Amino acid sequence: MSRFLEDWGPTLVSAAGVTVVAVAGAVLTEIGPWYRALKKPSWQPPDWVFGPVWTSIFILEATAGVISWHALKFSGPLYLLIALFFINGGLNVYWSYLFFKKHRPDQAQAEVPFLWLSILAPIIALYIYVGWAWVLLLPYLIWVSIAAYLNYTIVRMNAPFTGAA
């Protein structure tokens, strides 16, 4: 059993972590009348793109977590990376809550710099402590950068936003 956990523990924990974030984000993402009524830029990716992109991002993030765990064993830098991934997951879910559940793209936009930095922080930590695994988080940073600009554009096209849903 100990050998099993040593070999598969990092994979199971990483997979569970990204699954919790993915499911929470999916539950909070309501593509209903409110969202459909928003004015959106013509360059917005089609809705069907978001699922495959997020799935790929979560697989890459979990892979970076597994590589880190095996490289760092049970050390301070590993615990730092786990904390950074945890913070990022929380901010990722919180953005979905603000935008889709609370119907406040303006508040979601205000949260974006924190979300963006919560992706950059593990990239830097991976670069310092693990090596090449930081590259696996670049698609996430790029996608959130695009999404941040989309969020900004939606706010500009639809403001003001008041109250909650």
C-alpha atoms as one frame of an Amber mdcrd trajectory, in Angstrom:
protein
   0.000   0.000   0.000   2.829   2.409   0.854   4.474   1.835  -2.525   1.118
   2.396  -4.239   0.658   5.765  -2.502   4.238   6.756  -3.235   3.781   5.958
  -6.929   0.168   7.048  -7.441  -0.484   9.492  -4.589   0.747  12.551  -6.488
  -1.354  11.638  -9.521  -4.470  11.004  -7.442  -4.076  14.214  -5.432  -3.363
  16.317  -8.535  -6.249  14.769 -10.444  -8.599  15.279  -7.495  -7.513  18.906
  -7.135  -8.085  19.880 -10.743 -11.329  17.876 -10.823 -12.719  19.796  -7.836
 -11.826  23.123  -9.471 -13.193  22.033 -12.866 -16.476  20.755 -11.434 -16.951
  23.817  -9.228 -16.266  26.104 -12.181 -18.642  24.141 -14.397 -21.407  24.226
 -11.790 -21.023  27.989 -11.414 -20.912  28.625 -15.171 -24.492  29.214 -16.214
 -24.844  29.897 -19.920 -28.423  31.068 -19.632 -30.530  34.078 -20.622 -28.435
  36.584 -18.657 -25.189  35.511 -20.340 -26.774  35.215 -23.787 -28.145  38.771
 -23.459 -24.699  40.260 -22.857 -23.113  42.124 -25.737 -19.914  40.297 -26.658
 -17.127  41.079 -29.115 -17.120  39.360 -32.481 -13.737  37.787 -31.709 -14.998
  35.846 -28.676 -14.215  32.135 -29.102 -17.303  29.979 -29.679 -18.783  28.410
 -26.550 -17.738  24.883 -27.585 -14.032  25.871 -27.400 -14.057  26.522 -23.658
 -14.555  22.902 -22.540 -11.642  21.399 -24.498  -9.340  24.302 -23.633 -10.082
  24.069 -19.901  -9.730  20.284 -19.986  -6.298  20.644 -21.596  -5.272  23.323
 -19.095  -6.312  21.174 -16.136  -4.456  18.141 -17.518  -1.306  20.229 -17.964
  -1.676  21.721 -14.478  -2.127  18.283 -12.896   0.888  17.023 -14.823   2.993
  19.919 -13.507   1.794  19.023 -10.005   2.788  15.374 -10.384   6.205  16.260
 -11.810   6.751  18.684  -8.916   5.727  16.165  -6.308   8.100  13.524  -7.643
  10.943  16.027  -8.045  10.585  17.689  -4.659   9.326  14.793  -2.499   8.096
  16.126   0.843  10.049  19.374   1.062   9.293  23.016   1.737   9.188  23.924
  -1.960   6.628  21.162  -2.579   4.375  22.524   0.167   4.811  26.009  -1.300
   3.723  24.743  -4.732   0.733  22.914  -3.257  -0.304  26.132  -1.482   0.097
  28.135  -4.696  -1.993  25.632  -6.678  -4.632  25.697  -3.928  -4.810  29.514
  -3.975  -5.039  29.491  -7.748  -7.874  26.965  -7.689  -9.808  29.123  -5.249
  -9.343  32.249  -7.346 -10.296  30.354 -10.500 -13.582  29.236  -8.929 -14.192
  32.681  -7.426 -13.919  34.311 -10.860 -16.624  31.949 -12.175 -18.800  32.778
  -9.168 -18.465  36.523  -9.695 -19.002  36.448 -13.453 -21.599  33.739 -13.953
 -23.394  33.264 -10.644 -23.352  36.804  -9.279 -23.650  38.315 -12.786 -20.916
  40.827 -12.024 -18.334  40.827 -14.823 -17.021  44.100 -13.392 -16.185  42.425
 -10.071 -14.749  39.420 -11.927 -12.527  41.850 -13.851 -11.281  43.333 -10.588
 -10.348  39.808  -9.456  -8.416  39.020 -12.664  -5.041  40.490 -11.586  -5.063
  38.230  -8.523  -5.995  35.201 -10.654  -3.274  36.064 -13.164  -0.646  36.439
 -10.430  -1.817  33.145  -8.910  -0.825  31.476 -12.186   2.442  33.361 -12.510
   3.539  32.467  -8.951   3.642  28.674  -9.517   5.283  29.247 -12.903   8.114
  31.074 -11.128   8.280  28.470  -8.339   8.358  25.622 -10.863  11.127  27.375
 -12.786  13.183  27.796  -9.614  12.595  24.415  -7.956  11.659  21.931 -10.670
  12.923  23.142 -14.019  11.076  22.768 -17.293   7.639  21.934 -15.759   6.816
  25.646 -15.639   6.199  25.478 -19.388   3.115  23.340 -18.724   1.376  26.327
 -17.098   2.010  28.754 -19.964  -1.182  27.794 -21.855  -3.149  28.538 -18.665
  -1.529  31.971 -18.337  -2.145  32.732 -22.012  -5.775  31.579 -21.864  -6.504
  33.614 -18.737  -4.872  36.625 -20.404  -7.210  36.246 -23.382 -10.169  35.663
 -21.057  -9.200  38.749 -19.043  -9.320  40.886 -22.167 -12.646  39.306 -23.112
 -13.935  40.036 -19.593 -12.714  43.642 -19.904 -14.408  44.030 -23.291 -17.692
  42.603 -21.991 -17.589  45.036 -19.067 -17.000  47.973 -21.435 -19.794  46.864
 -23.766 -22.369  46.207 -21.029 -21.621  48.438 -18.009 -22.888  49.426 -15.585
 -23.570  46.318 -13.540 -25.510  46.651 -10.313 -26.566  44.285  -7.577 -26.422
  40.517  -7.682 -28.434  38.042  -9.687
